[in-house]
Amino acid sequence: MATISADSRGLRLAVRYTVLGIIAIIFVFPLVFMLVSSLKPDAQLLADTASLRAFLPVGDISFDNYTAAFKRAPVGLFIMNSVIVTGITVVLSLLVCSMAAFAFVFVNWKGRELVLTIILATLIVPFETIAIPLLLISSKLPWIGLDGLKWGWLNSYHVQIVPFMADGLTIYLFVQYFKDLPGELIEAARVEGATWGQIYRRIVMPLAGPVLATAAILKFLAMYNQYLWPLMVVQEEGYRPVMVGLQYFFQLNRAWGEIMAYLSLITIPVLAFYLYLQKAFIASIASTGVKG
């Protein structure tokens, strides 16, 4: 019986890993196609799409498309702008939304349910409906920077960051996670005289590794893929992110190899962020388990 049970368990594991492997291959195929296509001239790229050669680095392989992409557009500047805007927004969003969720879950104040309902109701409002009013407001607001006071936020980093520091989805994720935390920890901390700030920093946030990773990934993808809002508020090349920079490659003579090279380059920060966050997430779970 023990042998049969071990065999069935091994069979289930084999089937599970086979299915997971197939799913992984399906998701990896577009990345492989993009990377391989970025190494081929346009004529060969288009000819190979009709066969499996599209996924194989065969034929006339070179890095000419990458060189041409950097000549056509300031690719490094676009990537740097997106990394700056996305990184700062993710950090500020995690801080602001986690503090808001902490207040909704643990602090008892009048009207919190109504305020939370209003915030969650904003999830059904498309950004396109508020884009124009937000643009008009942003063009009139004052800002104190290194060059002194100026009016209007257009053509800047902060106009791409501040409107997205808080959102209903991220607050909702933190609220739902905080509700599942053991209330005895909070009550014991309050009895011991801990302040709300100490409870937030020393008890709640060290346990919030999973929701921090989830919220960070969703926010990173949303901000890194921003197109409409930067297109509206940024006219200077020095502040344009990667998605707006993509239109450089669809002007005049369209070169698909250069487009694939550009897409490969702008995908690198996304993969790096994912790998870093995966490592940090595993470390957070292990640390929480040891402390518990």
Secondary structure, 3 states (H helix, E strand, C coil): CHHHHHHHHHHHHHHHHHHHHHHHHHHHHHHHHHHHHCCCCHHHHHHHCCCHHHHCCCCCCCCHHHHHHHHHCCHHHHHHHHHHHHHHHHHHHHHHHHHHHHHHHHCCCCCHHHHHHHHHHHHHCCHHHHHHHHHHHHCCCEEEECCEEEECCCCCCHHHHHHHCCCHHHHHHHHHHHHCCCHHHHHHHHHCCCCHHHHHHHHHHHHCHHHHHHHHHHHHHHHHCCCHHHHHHCCCHHHCCHHHHHHHHHCCCCCHHHHHHHHHHHHHHHHHHHHHHHHHHHHHHHHHHHHC
